[in-house]
């Protein structure tokens, strides 16, 4: 839940781990394994294989929807990264999810300003805008030029007073 999936194996093999052996621990181990491999397919398989453990416990059910969303967002970003324009169906095929689910998630990411882009629903494409990073020196250069302008103006005023 806090992106520390590798710590699960350490906790399970600790001194107190063996007293909790059972399907609950196997369920958490399967989810941690899927998360460490960044695999949505393994995550969904773990949730379906251990449905009883995750659906009976309302706390687990609520908390395991968040890692799924995080994993989905990470996988989408990883898949989208090399493209400037990509078909939504292609992304859905790569991530093995329905097209409408991928489209909703992408539109949510665009609206939340997690990445800049637009969905062209007519063509069924995602168009990604890569904003060039503004150079940190640009604002300070503008400020320096403005200050130089003020200095030149004050020097002009002084020179006209001296000449007069």
C-alpha positions in Angstrom: 0.0 0.0 0.0 3.0 2.3 0.5 5.1 0.9 -2.4 7.2 -1.3 -0.2 6.2 -4.6 -1.7 9.7 -6.0 -1.2 9.4 -5.7 2.6 6.6 -8.2 2.6 8.9 -11.2 2.2 11.1 -9.9 5.1 8.0 -9.6 7.3 6.8 -13.0 6.5 10.1 -14.7 7.1 10.6 -12.8 10.4 10.4 -14.5 13.8 6.6 -13.9 14.1 5.8 -14.6 10.5 5.2 -18.4 10.8 2.4 -18.0 13.3 0.3 -16.2 10.7 0.8 -18.8 7.9 -2.4 -19.4 5.9 -4.5 -18.1 3.0 -4.5 -14.5 4.3 -0.7 -14.3 4.3 -0.6 -16.1 0.9 -3.0 -13.4 -0.5 -0.8 -10.6 0.7 2.3 -12.3 -0.6 0.7 -12.7 -4.1 -0.3 -9.0 -4.2 3.2 -7.9 -3.1 4.7 -10.2 -5.8 2.4 -8.6 -8.5 3.2 -5.1 -7.3 7.0 -5.7 -7.2 6.8 -7.0 -10.8 4.5 -4.1 -11.9 2.1 -6.6 -13.4 -1.6 -5.7 -13.5 -2.3 -9.2 -14.8 -0.7 -10.9 -11.7 -2.5 -8.3 -9.4 -5.9 -9.2 -10.9 -5.1 -12.9 -10.7 -4.1 -12.5 -7.0 -7.3 -10.6 -6.3 -9.5 -13.2 -8.0 -7.6 -16.2 -6.5 -8.0 -14.8 -3.0 -11.4 -13.2 -3.5 -12.6 -14.6 -0.2 -9.8 -12.9 1.7 -10.1 -9.5 0.0 -13.9 -9.2 -0.2 -14.8 -10.5 3.3 -12.6 -8.0 4.9 -13.9 -4.4 4.2 -10.6 -2.8 5.2 -8.5 -5.0 2.8 -11.1 -4.5 0.1 -10.8 -0.7 0.4 -7.1 -0.6 0.7 -6.3 -2.9 -2.3 -8.2 -0.7 -4.8 -5.6 2.0 -4.3 -2.6 -0.1 -5.2 -4.5 -1.3 -8.3 -5.1 2.2 -9.4 -1.5 3.2 -8.8 -0.2 0.2 -10.7 -2.5 0.9 -13.6 -1.3 4.6 -13.7 2.3 3.5 -13.6 1.8 0.9 -16.4 -0.1 3.4 -18.5 2.6 6.0 -18.1 5.3 3.5 -19.0 3.4 2.4 -22.1 2.6 5.9 -23.3 6.0 7.4 -22.7 7.6 6.5 -26.1 4.7 7.9 -28.1 3.4 11.3 -29.2 0.3 9.8 -30.7 -1.0 6.3 -30.0 -4.3 4.4 -30.5 -6.2 3.7 -27.3 -7.0 0.2 -28.6 -3.3 -0.5 -28.8 -2.7 0.6 -25.2 -5.6 -1.5 -24.1 -4.3 -4.5 -25.9 -0.8 -4.1 -24.4 -2.2 -3.7 -20.9 -4.9 -6.4 -21.4 -7.8 -4.2 -20.3 -11.0 -3.2 -22.0 -10.7 -0.1 -24.3 -13.4 1.9 -22.4 -11.7 1.3 -19.0 -8.3 2.5 -20.5 -10.0 5.5 -22.1 -11.7 6.5 -18.8 -8.4 6.2 -16.9 -6.6 8.3 -19.5 -9.2 11.0 -19.5 -9.0 11.1 -15.7 -5.2 11.5 -15.8 -5.6 14.3 -18.4 -8.2 16.1 -16.3 -6.1 15.7 -13.2 -3.2 17.2 -15.1 -1.0 14.2 -14.5 0.1 14.5 -18.1 -0.7 16.9 -20.9 -2.6 15.4 -23.8 -6.0 15.0 -25.5 -8.2 12.1 -26.5 -9.2 12.2 -30.1 -12.3 10.0 -29.8 -13.0 10.3 -33.6 -9.7 8.6 -34.4 -9.6 6.6 -31.2 -6.1 8.1 -30.3 -4.3 9.7 -27.5 -2.3 12.7 -28.5 0.4 13.6 -25.9 1.9 17.1 -25.6 5.4 17.2 -24.2 5.9 20.6 -22.6 9.4 21.8 -23.0 10.9 22.4 -19.6 11.4 26.1 -19.0 15.0 26.9 -18.3 15.5 28.2 -14.8 17.9 30.9 -16.1 15.2 32.5 -18.3 13.3 34.3 -15.5 16.5 35.5 -13.8 17.8 36.8 -17.2 14.6 38.8 -17.7 15.0 40.2 -14.2 18.6 41.2 -14.9 17.7 42.9 -18.2 14.9 44.8 -16.4 17.4 45.9 -13.7 19.9 47.0 -16.3 17.2 49.1 -17.9 16.4 50.8 -14.6 20.1 51.6 -14.1 20.4 53.0 -17.6 17.3 55.2 -17.0 18.7 56.5 -13.7 22.1 57.2 -15.3 20.3 59.1 -18.1 18.4 61.2 -15.6 21.6 62.0 -13.7 23.4 63.0 -16.9 20.6 65.3 -18.0 20.7 67.0 -14.5 24.5 67.4 -14.8 24.2 68.8 -18.3 21.5 71.3 -17.4 
